[in-house]
Amino acid sequence: MQDMLVDHGYPALFFLSFLASTMIPLGSEWLLVVMLVNHHDPFTTVAVATVGNYLGACTTYWLGIYGGPWLIRRVLRIDEEAEAKAERFYGRYGSWSLLLSWLPVIGDPLCLVGGLLRIRFLRFSALVFVGKLGRYAAVGWLTLQGARIANLGNG
């Protein structure tokens, strides 16, 4: 499976990044790292991962808008305790918490709660996009720096 994803490059990175930002527990950073180590364009690679991940977060947001409580209980099986925890987090930190939508485990529920609480889409988009871009840019930069250091050690 990994070889297939690596062989398909940008479309695979987009698809994996998209899915990783929905309620499906996946990671996409590994493919970003592999592509950068294999000399794909850093700007394009980070942009594709960011856009895919952002659009996945928008999907989760819209699920929150249109699915509401029924969707949370029946389809996603998020219990009342987890929902209350996310709402308390929003209550304390407000929509600014969407900057943390890139974090594992809590990022997807933050986007869902953003929809449930009907955070304005423009505000949602700006905060989520900035958070996701920051994460992929940091992973990309660290990967390239690590590769550069590794090449210096081999020379």
C-alpha positions as CSV (number, residue, x, y, z in Angstrom):
1,M,0.0,0.0,0.0
2,Q,2.8,2.4,0.9
3,D,4.6,1.8,-2.4
4,M,1.3,2.4,-4.3
5,L,0.8,5.8,-2.5
6,V,4.5,6.8,-3.1
7,D,4.2,5.8,-6.8
8,H,1.2,8.1,-7.3
9,G,2.8,11.2,-5.9
10,Y,0.7,14.3,-5.6
11,P,-2.7,12.8,-6.2
12,A,-2.0,10.2,-3.4
13,L,-0.7,12.9,-1.1
14,F,-3.8,15.0,-1.7
15,F,-6.1,12.0,-1.1
16,L,-4.3,10.8,2.0
17,S,-4.1,14.4,3.4
18,F,-7.8,14.8,2.8
19,L,-8.8,11.6,4.5
20,A,-6.4,12.3,7.4
21,S,-8.4,15.5,8.1
22,T,-11.7,13.8,8.4
23,M,-12.7,11.6,11.3
24,I,-10.7,8.7,9.7
25,P,-7.5,8.1,11.8
26,L,-4.8,8.4,9.2
27,G,-1.5,10.3,8.9
28,S,-0.2,12.0,5.8
29,E,3.1,13.5,7.1
30,W,5.0,10.3,6.2
31,L,4.1,10.6,2.5
32,L,5.1,14.3,2.5
33,V,8.5,13.3,4.0
34,V,9.0,10.5,1.5
35,M,8.2,12.8,-1.4
36,L,10.6,15.5,-0.2
37,V,13.4,13.0,0.4
38,N,12.7,11.8,-3.2
39,H,13.3,15.4,-4.5
40,H,9.7,16.5,-5.2
41,D,9.3,20.2,-5.3
42,P,8.9,21.4,-1.6
43,F,6.5,24.2,-2.4
44,T,4.1,22.0,-4.4
45,T,4.4,19.2,-2.0
46,V,3.5,21.3,1.0
47,A,0.7,23.1,-1.0
48,V,-0.9,19.8,-2.1
49,A,-0.8,18.4,1.4
50,T,-2.2,21.6,2.9
51,V,-5.1,22.0,0.5
52,G,-6.1,18.3,0.8
53,N,-6.0,18.5,4.6
54,Y,-7.9,21.8,4.6
55,L,-10.6,20.4,2.3
56,G,-10.9,17.4,4.6
57,A,-11.4,19.7,7.6
58,C,-14.1,21.6,5.6
59,T,-15.9,18.3,5.1
60,T,-15.8,17.7,8.8
61,Y,-17.1,21.2,9.4
62,W,-20.0,20.8,7.0
63,L,-20.8,17.4,8.7
64,G,-21.1,19.4,11.9
65,I,-23.3,22.1,10.3
66,Y,-25.7,19.7,8.6
67,G,-25.5,16.5,10.7
68,G,-25.6,17.9,14.1
69,P,-26.2,15.8,17.2
70,W,-27.6,12.9,15.3
71,L,-24.5,12.5,13.2
72,I,-22.2,12.8,16.3
73,R,-24.1,10.0,18.2
74,R,-25.1,7.6,15.4
75,V,-22.5,7.8,12.7
76,L,-19.3,9.1,14.4
77,R,-20.1,7.5,17.8
78,I,-18.7,10.4,19.7
79,D,-19.9,10.2,23.3
80,E,-21.4,13.0,25.3
81,E,-18.2,13.3,27.4
82,A,-16.0,13.9,24.3
83,E,-18.5,16.4,22.9
84,A,-18.7,18.2,26.2
85,K,-14.9,18.3,26.4
86,A,-14.7,19.9,22.9
87,E,-17.4,22.4,23.8
88,R,-15.6,23.4,27.0
89,F,-12.4,23.8,25.0
90,Y,-14.3,26.1,22.6
91,G,-15.8,28.0,25.5
92,R,-12.4,28.6,26.9
93,Y,-10.4,29.4,23.8
94,G,-13.1,30.2,21.3
95,S,-12.7,29.8,17.6
96,W,-8.9,30.5,17.9
97,S,-8.6,26.9,19.0
98,L,-9.1,26.0,15.3
99,L,-5.5,27.0,14.8
100,L,-4.8,23.6,16.6
101,S,-6.9,21.7,14.0
102,W,-3.7,20.1,12.8
103,L,-3.1,18.2,16.1
104,P,-3.8,14.5,16.2
105,V,-6.8,13.2,18.1
106,I,-8.3,16.7,18.9
107,G,-8.0,18.4,15.5
108,D,-10.9,16.6,13.7
109,P,-13.3,17.0,16.6
110,L,-12.4,20.7,16.8
111,C,-13.5,21.1,13.2
112,L,-16.7,19.2,13.8
113,V,-17.6,21.3,16.8
114,G,-16.7,24.4,14.7
115,G,-19.5,23.3,12.4
116,L,-21.9,22.4,15.2
117,L,-21.4,25.8,16.9
118,R,-21.7,27.5,13.5
119,I,-18.4,29.3,13.5
120,R,-18.5,31.6,10.4
121,F,-17.0,29.7,7.5
122,L,-14.5,32.5,6.5
123,R,-13.1,32.6,10.1
124,F,-13.1,28.8,10.2
125,S,-11.3,28.6,6.8
126,A,-8.6,31.2,7.7
127,L,-7.8,29.6,11.1
128,V,-7.8,26.0,9.9
129,F,-5.8,26.8,6.7
130,V,-3.1,28.7,8.7
131,G,-2.8,25.9,11.2
132,K,-2.5,23.2,8.6
133,L,-0.1,25.1,6.4
134,G,2.1,25.8,9.5
135,R,2.2,22.1,10.3
136,Y,3.1,20.9,6.8
137,A,5.6,23.7,6.3
138,A,7.3,22.8,9.6
139,V,7.4,19.1,8.6
140,G,8.7,20.0,5.2
141,W,11.4,22.4,6.5
142,L,12.6,19.9,9.1
143,T,12.7,17.1,6.5
144,L,14.8,19.2,4.1
145,Q,17.1,20.3,6.9
146,G,17.6,16.7,8.1
147,A,18.3,15.6,4.5
148,R,20.8,18.4,4.1
149,I,22.6,17.5,7.3
150,A,22.6,13.8,6.3
151,N,24.1,14.7,2.9
152,L,26.8,16.8,4.6
153,G,27.7,13.8,6.8
154,N,28.0,11.6,3.7
155,G,30.3,14.1,1.8
